[in-house]
Amino acid sequence: MGVAMTNEERFIVSCEKVGEADVRDKLSAGRYSERKTIWASSWLDKVGSGKSDATKAEERSSPLRRSWTVLLKFR
């Protein structure tokens, strides 16, 4: 028999399945409850802290990210 998982653990597993981009999208769209927002933010912090500085710099400078940033400025 498996060990029962908490709601938080189940949510984190779902975050890992859908990936960082999807979690960020849902978080920014306000689609999570207050509790899940806290869990998602914490998970994203952990995911981000595991990345190298080079990976973080690459993500910040990617063409898609730059174009998205430009679009947000015109909102």
N, CA, C and O atoms as a Tripos MOL2 file, in Angstrom:
@<TRIPOS>MOLECULE
protein
  300   299    75     0     0
PROTEIN
NO_CHARGES

@<TRIPOS>ATOM
      1 N           0.8280   -1.1940    0.0000 N.3       1 MET1
      2 CA          0.0000    0.0000    0.0000 C.3       1 MET1
      3 C           0.8620    1.2440    0.0000 C.2       1 MET1
      4 O           1.9140    1.2840    0.6390 O.2       1 MET1
      5 N           0.4140    2.2530   -0.7160 N.am      2 GLY2
      6 CA          1.1520    3.5030   -0.7670 C.3       2 GLY2
      7 C           0.8090    4.3880    0.4110 C.2       2 GLY2
      8 O          -0.2060    4.1990    1.0810 O.2       2 GLY2
      9 N           1.6620    5.3400    0.6470 N.am      3 VAL3
     10 CA          1.4550    6.3000    1.7200 C.3       3 VAL3
     11 C           0.5260    7.3940    1.1960 C.2       3 VAL3
     12 O           0.6910    7.8800    0.0770 O.2       3 VAL3
     13 N          -0.4520    7.7720    2.0180 N.am      4 ALA4
     14 CA         -1.3900    8.8230    1.6140 C.3       4 ALA4
     15 C          -0.6590   10.1560    1.4870 C.2       4 ALA4
     16 O           0.1980   10.4960    2.3030 O.2       4 ALA4
     17 N          -1.0140   10.8910    0.4560 N.am      5 MET5
     18 CA         -0.3880   12.1900    0.2230 C.3       5 MET5
     19 C          -1.2960   13.2940    0.7430 C.2       5 MET5
     20 O          -2.5210   13.1690    0.7420 O.2       5 MET5
     21 N          -0.6720   14.3720    1.1830 N.am      6 THR6
     22 CA         -1.4350   15.5370    1.6180 C.3       6 THR6
     23 C          -1.9390   16.2860    0.3780 C.2       6 THR6
     24 O          -1.4860   16.0300   -0.7370 O.2       6 THR6
     25 N          -2.8600   17.1930    0.5830 N.am      7 ASN7
     26 CA         -3.3480   18.0210   -0.5280 C.3       7 ASN7
     27 C          -2.1970   18.7910   -1.1680 C.2       7 ASN7
     28 O          -2.1260   18.9130   -2.3900 O.2       7 ASN7
     29 N          -1.2990   19.3080   -0.3340 N.am      8 GLU8
     30 CA         -0.1600   20.0520   -0.8630 C.3       8 GLU8
     31 C           0.7220   19.1570   -1.7240 C.2       8 GLU8
     32 O           1.1490   19.5590   -2.8070 O.2       8 GLU8
     33 N           0.9920   17.9600   -1.2520 N.am      9 GLU9
     34 CA          1.8390   17.0360   -2.0180 C.3       9 GLU9
     35 C           1.1920   16.6820   -3.3550 C.2       9 GLU9
     36 O           1.8750   16.6210   -4.3780 O.2       9 GLU9
     37 N          -0.1200   16.4490   -3.3530 N.am     10 ARG10
     38 CA         -0.8220   16.1570   -4.6070 C.3      10 ARG10
     39 C          -0.7380   17.3510   -5.5570 C.2      10 ARG10
     40 O          -0.5530   17.1840   -6.7630 O.2      10 ARG10
     41 N          -0.8760   18.5550   -5.0040 N.am     11 PHE11
     42 CA         -0.8020   19.7500   -5.8390 C.3      11 PHE11
     43 C           0.5890   19.8940   -6.4510 C.2      11 PHE11
     44 O           0.7180   20.2140   -7.6330 O.2      11 PHE11
     45 N           1.6190   19.6590   -5.6570 N.am     12 ILE12
     46 CA          2.9970   19.7630   -6.1580 C.3      12 ILE12
     47 C           3.2390   18.7470   -7.2660 C.2      12 ILE12
     48 O           3.8920   19.0650   -8.2610 O.2      12 ILE12
     49 N           2.7280   17.5420   -7.1110 N.am     13 VAL13
     50 CA          2.8550   16.5240   -8.1630 C.3      13 VAL13
     51 C           2.1840   17.0230   -9.4360 C.2      13 VAL13
     52 O           2.7170   16.8390  -10.5310 O.2      13 VAL13
     53 N           1.0140   17.6560   -9.3010 N.am     14 SER14
     54 CA          0.3250   18.1770  -10.4890 C.3      14 SER14
     55 C           1.1390   19.3040  -11.1340 C.2      14 SER14
     56 O           1.1640   19.4240  -12.3590 O.2      14 SER14
     57 N           1.7980   20.1200  -10.3260 N.am     15 CYS15
     58 CA          2.6630   21.1790  -10.8620 C.3      15 CYS15
     59 C           3.8110   20.5700  -11.6650 C.2      15 CYS15
     60 O           4.1470   21.0480  -12.7480 O.2      15 CYS15
     61 N           4.3960   19.5260  -11.1270 N.am     16 GLU16
     62 CA          5.5060   18.8650  -11.8120 C.3      16 GLU16
     63 C           5.0500   18.2530  -13.1290 C.2      16 GLU16
     64 O           5.8140   18.2170  -14.0930 O.2      16 GLU16
     65 N           3.8070   17.7690  -13.1780 N.am     17 LYS17
     66 CA          3.2830   17.1750  -14.4080 C.3      17 LYS17
     67 C           3.0380   18.2180  -15.4830 C.2      17 LYS17
     68 O           3.3900   18.0000  -16.6430 O.2      17 LYS17
     69 N           2.4400   19.3480  -15.1200 N.am     18 VAL18
     70 CA          2.0960   20.3570  -16.1380 C.3      18 VAL18
     71 C           3.2630   21.2600  -16.4720 C.2      18 VAL18
     72 O           3.3150   21.8120  -17.5720 O.2      18 VAL18
     73 N           4.1940   21.4260  -15.5610 N.am     19 GLY19
     74 CA          5.3950   22.2000  -15.8300 C.3      19 GLY19
     75 C           5.3360   23.6410  -15.3540 C.2      19 GLY19
     76 O           4.2800   24.1880  -15.0360 O.2      19 GLY19
     77 N           6.5120   24.2190  -15.3220 N.am     20 GLU20
     78 CA          6.7020   25.5670  -14.7840 C.3      20 GLU20
     79 C           5.9000   26.6240  -15.5460 C.2      20 GLU20
     80 O           5.2710   27.4890  -14.9360 O.2      20 GLU20
     81 N           5.9230   26.5560  -16.8590 N.am     21 ALA21
     82 CA          5.2390   27.5810  -17.6640 C.3      21 ALA21
     83 C           3.7390   27.5910  -17.3940 C.2      21 ALA21
     84 O           3.1380   28.6560  -17.2460 O.2      21 ALA21
     85 N           3.1380   26.4120  -17.3310 N.am     22 ASP22
     86 CA          1.6980   26.3240  -17.0870 C.3      22 ASP22
     87 C           1.3480   26.8340  -15.6950 C.2      22 ASP22
     88 O           0.3530   27.5380  -15.5230 O.2      22 ASP22
     89 N           2.1540   26.4850  -14.7100 N.am     23 VAL23
     90 CA          1.9120   26.9510  -13.3470 C.3      23 VAL23
     91 C           2.0330   28.4680  -13.2830 C.2      23 VAL23
     92 O           1.2110   29.1280  -12.6470 O.2      23 VAL23
     93 N           3.0410   29.0230  -13.9310 N.am     24 ARG24
     94 CA          3.2040   30.4880  -13.9640 C.3      24 ARG24
     95 C           2.0050   31.1620  -14.6350 C.2      24 ARG24
     96 O           1.5150   32.1870  -14.1590 O.2      24 ARG24
     97 N           1.5370   30.5820  -15.7390 N.am     25 ASP25
     98 CA          0.3770   31.1430  -16.4340 C.3      25 ASP25
     99 C          -0.8590   31.1540  -15.5400 C.2      25 ASP25
    100 O          -1.5530   32.1660  -15.4410 O.2      25 ASP25
    101 N          -1.1240   30.0410  -14.8990 N.am     26 LYS26
    102 CA         -2.2990   29.9430  -14.0220 C.3      26 LYS26
    103 C          -2.1660   30.8690  -12.8130 C.2      26 LYS26
    104 O          -3.1420   31.4700  -12.3640 O.2      26 LYS26
    105 N          -0.9710   30.9680  -12.3070 N.am     27 LEU27
    106 CA         -0.7320   31.8380  -11.1500 C.3      27 LEU27
    107 C          -0.9640   33.2990  -11.5300 C.2      27 LEU27
    108 O          -1.6270   34.0370  -10.8010 O.2      27 LEU27
    109 N          -0.4230   33.7110  -12.6610 N.am     28 SER28
    110 CA         -0.5840   35.1040  -13.0770 C.3      28 SER28
    111 C          -2.0140   35.4260  -13.4790 C.2      28 SER28
    112 O          -2.4300   36.5830  -13.4180 O.2      28 SER28
    113 N          -2.7710   34.4100  -13.8910 N.am     29 ALA29
    114 CA         -4.1710   34.6140  -14.2670 C.3      29 ALA29
    115 C          -5.1000   34.5550  -13.0530 C.2      29 ALA29
    116 O          -6.3060   34.7650  -13.1780 O.2      29 ALA29
    117 N          -4.5330   34.2670  -11.8780 N.am     30 GLY30
    118 CA         -5.3350   34.2060  -10.6620 C.3      30 GLY30
    119 C          -6.2670   33.0050  -10.5900 C.2      30 GLY30
    120 O          -7.3440   33.0800   -9.9980 O.2      30 GLY30
    121 N          -5.8530   31.9050  -11.1910 N.am     31 ARG31
    122 CA         -6.7080   30.7190  -11.2570 C.3      31 ARG31
    123 C          -6.5760   29.7900  -10.0540 C.2      31 ARG31
    124 O          -7.3030   28.8010   -9.9540 O.2      31 ARG31
    125 N          -5.6660   30.0940   -9.1510 N.am     32 TYR32
    126 CA         -5.4820   29.2550   -7.9710 C.3      32 TYR32
    127 C          -6.1360   29.8900   -6.7530 C.2      32 TYR32
    128 O          -6.2400   31.1120   -6.6510 O.2      32 TYR32
    129 N          -6.5720   29.0410   -5.8340 N.am     33 SER33
    130 CA         -7.0800   29.5270   -4.5470 C.3      33 SER33
    131 C          -5.9160   30.1390   -3.7690 C.2      33 SER33
    132 O          -4.7590   30.0200   -4.1710 O.2      33 SER33
    133 N          -6.2290   30.7810   -2.6750 N.am     34 GLU34
    134 CA         -5.1800   31.4130   -1.8650 C.3      34 GLU34
    135 C          -4.1440   30.3920   -1.4150 C.2      34 GLU34
    136 O          -2.9410   30.6480   -1.4830 O.2      34 GLU34
    137 N          -4.6080   29.2490   -0.9590 N.am     35 ARG35
    138 CA         -3.6900   28.2010   -0.4850 C.3      35 ARG35
    139 C          -2.8190   27.6760   -1.6320 C.2      35 ARG35
    140 O          -1.6080   27.5200   -1.4760 O.2      35 ARG35
    141 N          -3.4430   27.4070   -2.7820 N.am     36 LYS36
    142 CA         -2.6760   26.8870   -3.9160 C.3      36 LYS36
    143 C          -1.7210   27.9370   -4.4710 C.2      36 LYS36
    144 O          -0.6630   27.5970   -5.0010 O.2      36 LYS36
    145 N          -2.0850   29.2020   -4.3520 N.am     37 THR37
    146 CA         -1.1820   30.2790   -4.7800 C.3      37 THR37
    147 C           0.0910   30.2400   -3.9550 C.2      37 THR37
    148 O           1.1870   30.4000   -4.4930 O.2      37 THR37
    149 N          -0.0430   30.0300   -2.6640 N.am     38 ILE38
    150 CA          1.1270   29.9320   -1.7810 C.3      38 ILE38
    151 C           1.9710   28.7170   -2.1620 C.2      38 ILE38
    152 O           3.1940   28.8130   -2.2670 O.2      38 ILE38
    153 N           1.3140   27.5760   -2.3690 N.am     39 TRP39
    154 CA          2.0340   26.3590   -2.7380 C.3      39 TRP39
    155 C           2.7290   26.5180   -4.0840 C.2      39 TRP39
    156 O           3.8810   26.1140   -4.2430 O.2      39 TRP39
    157 N           2.0250   27.1090   -5.0620 N.am     40 ALA40
    158 CA          2.6040   27.2860   -6.4000 C.3      40 ALA40
    159 C           3.8060   28.2200   -6.3460 C.2      40 ALA40
    160 O           4.8330   27.9500   -6.9690 O.2      40 ALA40
    161 N           3.6840   29.3080   -5.6110 N.am     41 SER41
    162 CA          4.7920   30.2610   -5.4900 C.3      41 SER41
    163 C           6.0030   29.6000   -4.8520 C.2      41 SER41
    164 O           7.1350   29.7970   -5.2950 O.2      41 SER41
    165 N           5.7640   28.8320   -3.8290 N.am     42 SER42
    166 CA          6.8440   28.1270   -3.1490 C.3      42 SER42
    167 C           7.5090   27.1240   -4.1020 C.2      42 SER42
    168 O           8.7350   27.0320   -4.1570 O.2      42 SER42
    169 N           6.6980   26.3850   -4.8420 N.am     43 TRP43
    170 CA          7.2310   25.4100   -5.7930 C.3      43 TRP43
    171 C           8.0560   26.1020   -6.8690 C.2      43 TRP43
    172 O           9.1380   25.6360   -7.2260 O.2      43 TRP43
    173 N           7.5410   27.2200   -7.3850 N.am     44 LEU44
    174 CA          8.2800   27.9550   -8.4090 C.3      44 LEU44
    175 C           9.6000   28.4870   -7.8640 C.2      44 LEU44
    176 O          10.6030   28.4970   -8.5780 O.2      44 LEU44
    177 N           9.6140   28.9250   -6.6140 N.am     45 ASP45
    178 CA         10.8680   29.3710   -5.9900 C.3      45 ASP45
    179 C          11.8800   28.2310   -5.9470 C.2      45 ASP45
    180 O          13.0610   28.4300   -6.2330 O.2      45 ASP45
    181 N          11.4130   27.0350   -5.5860 N.am     46 LYS46
    182 CA         12.3020   25.8750   -5.5140 C.3      46 LYS46
    183 C          12.8120   25.4970   -6.8950 C.2      46 LYS46
    184 O          13.9880   25.1770   -7.0620 O.2      46 LYS46
    185 N          11.9240   25.5330   -7.8860 N.am     47 VAL47
    186 CA         12.3240   25.2120   -9.2510 C.3      47 VAL47
    187 C          13.3580   26.2280   -9.7320 C.2      47 VAL47
    188 O          14.3640   25.8550  -10.3360 O.2      47 VAL47
    189 N          13.1150   27.4990   -9.4650 N.am     48 GLY48
    190 CA         14.0300   28.5600   -9.8870 C.3      48 GLY48
    191 C          15.3660   28.4860   -9.1970 C.2      48 GLY48
    192 O          16.3980   28.7520   -9.8130 O.2      48 GLY48
    193 N          15.3650   28.1270   -7.9200 N.am     49 SER49
    194 CA         16.6320   28.0710   -7.1850 C.3      49 SER49
    195 C          17.5010   26.9130   -7.6480 C.2      49 SER49
    196 O          18.7100   26.9130   -7.4120 O.2      49 SER49
    197 N          16.9030   25.9300   -8.3000 N.am     50 GLY50
    198 CA         17.6640   24.7890   -8.8030 C.3      50 GLY50
    199 C          18.3020   25.0300  -10.1520 C.2      50 GLY50
    200 O          19.0660   24.1990  -10.6410 O.2      50 GLY50
    201 N          17.9910   26.1650  -10.7570 N.am     51 LYS51
    202 CA         18.5400   26.4640  -12.0790 C.3      51 LYS51
    203 C          19.8760   27.1850  -11.9460 C.2      51 LYS51
    204 O          20.1290   27.9020  -10.9790 O.2      51 LYS51
    205 N          20.7050   26.9740  -12.9330 N.am     52 SER52
    206 CA         22.0020   27.6650  -12.9400 C.3      52 SER52
    207 C          21.7860   29.1210  -13.3360 C.2      52 SER52
    208 O          20.7530   29.4710  -13.9080 O.2      52 SER52
    209 N          22.7480   29.9510  -13.0340 N.am     53 ASP53
    210 CA         22.6810   31.3610  -13.4190 C.3      53 ASP53
    211 C          22.5860   31.5080  -14.9380 C.2      53 ASP53
    212 O          21.9060   32.4030  -15.4390 O.2      53 ASP53
    213 N          23.2670   30.6310  -15.6610 N.am     54 ALA54
    214 CA         23.2310   30.6930  -17.1220 C.3      54 ALA54
    215 C          21.8290   30.4000  -17.6460 C.2      54 ALA54
    216 O          21.3580   31.0620  -18.5710 O.2      54 ALA54
    217 N          21.1690   29.4170  -17.0620 N.am     55 THR55
    218 CA         19.8070   29.0780  -17.4750 C.3      55 THR55
    219 C          18.8610   30.2310  -17.1870 C.2      55 THR55
    220 O          18.0200   30.5650  -18.0210 O.2      55 THR55
    221 N          18.9880   30.8380  -16.0210 N.am     56 LYS56
    222 CA         18.1340   31.9760  -15.6690 C.3      56 LYS56
    223 C          18.3500   33.1350  -16.6290 C.2      56 LYS56
    224 O          17.3910   33.7810  -17.0510 O.2      56 LYS56
    225 N          19.6030   33.4020  -16.9760 N.am     57 ALA57
    226 CA         19.9110   34.4940  -17.9000 C.3      57 ALA57
    227 C          19.3370   34.2000  -19.2830 C.2      57 ALA57
    228 O          18.8170   35.0970  -19.9470 O.2      57 ALA57
    229 N          19.4300   32.9650  -19.7070 N.am     58 GLU58
    230 CA         18.8970   32.5730  -21.0140 C.3      58 GLU58
    231 C          17.3780   32.7530  -21.0460 C.2      58 GLU58
    232 O          16.8300   33.2510  -22.0300 O.2      58 GLU58
    233 N          16.7070   32.3540  -19.9840 N.am     59 GLU59
    234 CA         15.2500   32.5070  -19.9270 C.3      59 GLU59
    235 C          14.8480   33.9720  -19.9620 C.2      59 GLU59
    236 O          13.8670   34.3360  -20.6100 O.2      59 GLU59
    237 N          15.6010   34.8090  -19.2680 N.am     60 ARG60
    238 CA         15.2830   36.2420  -19.2370 C.3      60 ARG60
    239 C          15.4780   36.8820  -20.6030 C.2      60 ARG60
    240 O          14.7770   37.8340  -20.9470 O.2      60 ARG60
    241 N          16.4220   36.3690  -21.3820 N.am     61 SER61
    242 CA         16.7460   37.0040  -22.6560 C.3      61 SER61
    243 C          16.1080   36.3110  -23.8540 C.2      61 SER61
    244 O          16.3680   36.7050  -24.9910 O.2      61 SER61
    245 N          15.2850   35.2990  -23.6350 N.am     62 SER62
    246 CA         14.6990   34.5840  -24.7660 C.3      62 SER62
    247 C          13.7890   35.5040  -25.5690 C.2      62 SER62
    248 O          13.1340   36.3730  -24.9930 O.2      62 SER62
    249 N          13.7350   35.3310  -26.8910 N.am     63 PRO63
    250 CA         12.8980   36.1870  -27.7410 C.3      63 PRO63
    251 C          11.4290   36.1650  -27.3360 C.2      63 PRO63
    252 O          10.7690   37.2030  -27.3620 O.2      63 PRO63
    253 N          10.9100   35.0050  -26.9640 N.am     64 LEU64
    254 CA          9.5150   34.9080  -26.5590 C.3      64 LEU64
    255 C           9.2580   35.7340  -25.3120 C.2      64 LEU64
    256 O           8.2530   36.4390  -25.2250 O.2      64 LEU64
    257 N          10.1490   35.6500  -24.3630 N.am     65 ARG65
    258 CA          9.9880   36.4160  -23.1280 C.3      65 ARG65
    259 C          10.0680   37.9120  -23.4110 C.2      65 ARG65
    260 O           9.2900   38.6930  -22.8630 O.2      65 ARG65
    261 N          11.0110   38.3130  -24.2700 N.am     66 ARG66
    262 CA         11.1360   39.7380  -24.5990 C.3      66 ARG66
    263 C           9.8800   40.2460  -25.2830 C.2      66 ARG66
    264 O           9.4080   41.3390  -24.9710 O.2      66 ARG66
    265 N           9.3260   39.4650  -26.2190 N.am     67 SER67
    266 CA          8.1230   39.9210  -26.9180 C.3      67 SER67
    267 C           6.9420   39.9820  -25.9670 C.2      67 SER67
    268 O           6.1120   40.8840  -26.0810 O.2      67 SER67
    269 N           6.8440   39.0520  -25.0370 N.am     68 TRP68
    270 CA          5.7740   39.0590  -24.0460 C.3      68 TRP68
    271 C           5.9010   40.2980  -23.1550 C.2      68 TRP68
    272 O           4.9000   40.9380  -22.8340 O.2      68 TRP68
    273 N           7.1090   40.6290  -22.7650 N.am     69 THR69
    274 CA          7.3470   41.8050  -21.9370 C.3      69 THR69
    275 C           6.9290   43.0700  -22.6790 C.2      69 THR69
    276 O           6.3230   43.9640  -22.0890 O.2      69 THR69
    277 N           7.2460   43.1470  -23.9560 N.am     70 VAL70
    278 CA          6.8590   44.3030  -24.7620 C.3      70 VAL70
    279 C           5.3460   44.4080  -24.8350 C.2      70 VAL70
    280 O           4.7910   45.4990  -24.7030 O.2      70 VAL70
    281 N           4.6780   43.2920  -25.0440 N.am     71 LEU71
    282 CA          3.2140   43.3100  -25.1040 C.3      71 LEU71
    283 C           2.5920   43.7840  -23.7890 C.2      71 LEU71
    284 O           1.6050   44.5190  -23.7930 O.2      71 LEU71
    285 N           3.1640   43.3670  -22.6910 N.am     72 LEU72
    286 CA          2.6190   43.7670  -21.3870 C.3      72 LEU72
    287 C           2.7650   45.2470  -21.1600 C.2      72 LEU72
    288 O           1.9280   45.8430  -20.4820 O.2      72 LEU72
    289 N           3.7950   45.8640  -21.7000 N.am     73 LYS73
    290 CA          4.0120   47.3020  -21.5220 C.3      73 LYS73
    291 C           2.9130   48.1090  -22.2080 C.2      73 LYS73
    292 O           2.6220   49.2350  -21.8050 O.2      73 LYS73
    293 N           2.3050   47.5320  -23.2430 N.am     74 PHE74
    294 CA          1.2870   48.2700  -23.9970 C.3      74 PHE74
    295 C          -0.1210   48.0320  -23.4780 C.2      74 PHE74
    296 O          -1.0790   48.5300  -24.0680 O.2      74 PHE74
    297 N          -0.2690   47.2970  -22.4110 N.am     75 ARG75
    298 CA         -1.6010   47.0360  -21.8300 C.3      75 ARG75
    299 C          -2.1430   48.2370  -21.1580 C.2      75 ARG75
    300 O          -3.2480   48.1960  -20.6170 O.2      75 ARG75
@<TRIPOS>BOND
     1     1     2 1
     2     2     3 1
     3     3     4 2
     4     3     5 am
     5     5     6 1
     6     6     7 1
     7     7     8 2
     8     7     9 am
     9     9    10 1
    10    10    11 1
    11    11    12 2
    12    11    13 am
    13    13    14 1
    14    14    15 1
    15    15    16 2
    16    15    17 am
    17    17    18 1
    18    18    19 1
    19    19    20 2
    20    19    21 am
    21    21    22 1
    22    22    23 1
    23    23    24 2
    24    23    25 am
    25    25    26 1
    26    26    27 1
    27    27    28 2
    28    27    29 am
    29    29    30 1
    30    30    31 1
    31    31    32 2
    32    31    33 am
    33    33    34 1
    34    34    35 1
    35    35    36 2
    36    35    37 am
    37    37    38 1
    38    38    39 1
    39    39    40 2
    40    39    41 am
    41    41    42 1
    42    42    43 1
    43    43    44 2
    44    43    45 am
    45    45    46 1
    46    46    47 1
    47    47    48 2
    48    47    49 am
    49    49    50 1
    50    50    51 1
    51    51    52 2
    52    51    53 am
    53    53    54 1
    54    54    55 1
    55    55    56 2
    56    55    57 am
    57    57    58 1
    58    58    59 1
    59    59    60 2
    60    59    61 am
    61    61    62 1
    62    62    63 1
    63    63    64 2
    64    63    65 am
    65    65    66 1
    66    66    67 1
    67    67    68 2
    68    67    69 am
    69    69    70 1
    70    70    71 1
    71    71    72 2
    72    71    73 am
    73    73    74 1
    74    74    75 1
    75    75    76 2
    76    75    77 am
    77    77    78 1
    78    78    79 1
    79    79    80 2
    80    79    81 am
    81    81    82 1
    82    82    83 1
    83    83    84 2
    84    83    85 am
    85    85    86 1
    86    86    87 1
    87    87    88 2
    88    87    89 am
    89    89    90 1
    90    90    91 1
    91    91    92 2
    92    91    93 am
    93    93    94 1
    94    94    95 1
    95    95    96 2
    96    95    97 am
    97    97    98 1
    98    98    99 1
    99    99   100 2
   100    99   101 am
   101   101   102 1
   102   102   103 1
   103   103   104 2
   104   103   105 am
   105   105   106 1
   106   106   107 1
   107   107   108 2
   108   107   109 am
   109   109   110 1
   110   110   111 1
   111   111   112 2
   112   111   113 am
   113   113   114 1
   114   114   115 1
   115   115   116 2
   116   115   117 am
   117   117   118 1
   118   118   119 1
   119   119   120 2
   120   119   121 am
   121   121   122 1
   122   122   123 1
   123   123   124 2
   124   123   125 am
   125   125   126 1
   126   126   127 1
   127   127   128 2
   128   127   129 am
   129   129   130 1
   130   130   131 1
   131   131   132 2
   132   131   133 am
   133   133   134 1
   134   134   135 1
   135   135   136 2
   136   135   137 am
   137   137   138 1
   138   138   139 1
   139   139   140 2
   140   139   141 am
   141   141   142 1
   142   142   143 1
   143   143   144 2
   144   143   145 am
   145   145   146 1
   146   146   147 1
   147   147   148 2
   148   147   149 am
   149   149   150 1
   150   150   151 1
   151   151   152 2
   152   151   153 am
   153   153   154 1
   154   154   155 1
   155   155   156 2
   156   155   157 am
   157   157   158 1
   158   158   159 1
   159   159   160 2
   160   159   161 am
   161   161   162 1
   162   162   163 1
   163   163   164 2
   164   163   165 am
   165   165   166 1
   166   166   167 1
   167   167   168 2
   168   167   169 am
   169   169   170 1
   170   170   171 1
   171   171   172 2
   172   171   173 am
   173   173   174 1
   174   174   175 1
   175   175   176 2
   176   175   177 am
   177   177   178 1
   178   178   179 1
   179   179   180 2
   180   179   181 am
   181   181   182 1
   182   182   183 1
   183   183   184 2
   184   183   185 am
   185   185   186 1
   186   186   187 1
   187   187   188 2
   188   187   189 am
   189   189   190 1
   190   190   191 1
   191   191   192 2
   192   191   193 am
   193   193   194 1
   194   194   195 1
   195   195   196 2
   196   195   197 am
   197   197   198 1
   198   198   199 1
   199   199   200 2
   200   199   201 am
   201   201   202 1
   202   202   203 1
   203   203   204 2
   204   203   205 am
   205   205   206 1
   206   206   207 1
   207   207   208 2
   208   207   209 am
   209   209   210 1
   210   210   211 1
   211   211   212 2
   212   211   213 am
   213   213   214 1
   214   214   215 1
   215   215   216 2
   216   215   217 am
   217   217   218 1
   218   218   219 1
   219   219   220 2
   220   219   221 am
   221   221   222 1
   222   222   223 1
   223   223   224 2
   224   223   225 am
   225   225   226 1
   226   226   227 1
   227   227   228 2
   228   227   229 am
   229   229   230 1
   230   230   231 1
   231   231   232 2
   232   231   233 am
   233   233   234 1
   234   234   235 1
   235   235   236 2
   236   235   237 am
   237   237   238 1
   238   238   239 1
   239   239   240 2
   240   239   241 am
   241   241   242 1
   242   242   243 1
   243   243   244 2
   244   243   245 am
   245   245   246 1
   246   246   247 1
   247   247   248 2
   248   247   249 am
   249   249   250 1
   250   250   251 1
   251   251   252 2
   252   251   253 am
   253   253   254 1
   254   254   255 1
   255   255   256 2
   256   255   257 am
   257   257   258 1
   258   258   259 1
   259   259   260 2
   260   259   261 am
   261   261   262 1
   262   262   263 1
   263   263   264 2
   264   263   265 am
   265   265   266 1
   266   266   267 1
   267   267   268 2
   268   267   269 am
   269   269   270 1
   270   270   271 1
   271   271   272 2
   272   271   273 am
   273   273   274 1
   274   274   275 1
   275   275   276 2
   276   275   277 am
   277   277   278 1
   278   278   279 1
   279   279   280 2
   280   279   281 am
   281   281   282 1
   282   282   283 1
   283   283   284 2
   284   283   285 am
   285   285   286 1
   286   286   287 1
   287   287   288 2
   288   287   289 am
   289   289   290 1
   290   290   291 1
   291   291   292 2
   292   291   293 am
   293   293   294 1
   294   294   295 1
   295   295   296 2
   296   295   297 am
   297   297   298 1
   298   298   299 1
   299   299   300 2
@<TRIPOS>SUBSTRUCTURE
     1 MET1         2 RESIDUE 1 A MET
     2 GLY2         6 RESIDUE 1 A GLY
     3 VAL3        10 RESIDUE 1 A VAL
     4 ALA4        14 RESIDUE 1 A ALA
     5 MET5        18 RESIDUE 1 A MET
     6 THR6        22 RESIDUE 1 A THR
     7 ASN7        26 RESIDUE 1 A ASN
     8 GLU8        30 RESIDUE 1 A GLU
     9 GLU9        34 RESIDUE 1 A GLU
    10 ARG10       38 RESIDUE 1 A ARG
    11 PHE11       42 RESIDUE 1 A PHE
    12 ILE12       46 RESIDUE 1 A ILE
    13 VAL13       50 RESIDUE 1 A VAL
    14 SER14       54 RESIDUE 1 A SER
    15 CYS15       58 RESIDUE 1 A CYS
    16 GLU16       62 RESIDUE 1 A GLU
    17 LYS17       66 RESIDUE 1 A LYS
    18 VAL18       70 RESIDUE 1 A VAL
    19 GLY19       74 RESIDUE 1 A GLY
    20 GLU20       78 RESIDUE 1 A GLU
    21 ALA21       82 RESIDUE 1 A ALA
    22 ASP22       86 RESIDUE 1 A ASP
    23 VAL23       90 RESIDUE 1 A VAL
    24 ARG24       94 RESIDUE 1 A ARG
    25 ASP25       98 RESIDUE 1 A ASP
    26 LYS26      102 RESIDUE 1 A LYS
    27 LEU27      106 RESIDUE 1 A LEU
    28 SER28      110 RESIDUE 1 A SER
    29 ALA29      114 RESIDUE 1 A ALA
    30 GLY30      118 RESIDUE 1 A GLY
    31 ARG31      122 RESIDUE 1 A ARG
    32 TYR32      126 RESIDUE 1 A TYR
    33 SER33      130 RESIDUE 1 A SER
    34 GLU34      134 RESIDUE 1 A GLU
    35 ARG35      138 RESIDUE 1 A ARG
    36 LYS36      142 RESIDUE 1 A LYS
    37 THR37      146 RESIDUE 1 A THR
    38 ILE38      150 RESIDUE 1 A ILE
    39 TRP39      154 RESIDUE 1 A TRP
    40 ALA40      158 RESIDUE 1 A ALA
    41 SER41      162 RESIDUE 1 A SER
    42 SER42      166 RESIDUE 1 A SER
    43 TRP43      170 RESIDUE 1 A TRP
    44 LEU44      174 RESIDUE 1 A LEU
    45 ASP45      178 RESIDUE 1 A ASP
    46 LYS46      182 RESIDUE 1 A LYS
    47 VAL47      186 RESIDUE 1 A VAL
    48 GLY48      190 RESIDUE 1 A GLY
    49 SER49      194 RESIDUE 1 A SER
    50 GLY50      198 RESIDUE 1 A GLY
    51 LYS51      202 RESIDUE 1 A LYS
    52 SER52      206 RESIDUE 1 A SER
    53 ASP53      210 RESIDUE 1 A ASP
    54 ALA54      214 RESIDUE 1 A ALA
    55 THR55      218 RESIDUE 1 A THR
    56 LYS56      222 RESIDUE 1 A LYS
    57 ALA57      226 RESIDUE 1 A ALA
    58 GLU58      230 RESIDUE 1 A GLU
    59 GLU59      234 RESIDUE 1 A GLU
    60 ARG60      238 RESIDUE 1 A ARG
    61 SER61      242 RESIDUE 1 A SER
    62 SER62      246 RESIDUE 1 A SER
    63 PRO63      250 RESIDUE 1 A PRO
    64 LEU64      254 RESIDUE 1 A LEU
    65 ARG65      258 RESIDUE 1 A ARG
    66 ARG66      262 RESIDUE 1 A ARG
    67 SER67      266 RESIDUE 1 A SER
    68 TRP68      270 RESIDUE 1 A TRP
    69 THR69      274 RESIDUE 1 A THR
    70 VAL70      278 RESIDUE 1 A VAL
    71 LEU71      282 RESIDUE 1 A LEU
    72 LEU72      286 RESIDUE 1 A LEU
    73 LYS73      290 RESIDUE 1 A LYS
    74 PHE74      294 RESIDUE 1 A PHE
    75 ARG75      298 RESIDUE 1 A ARG
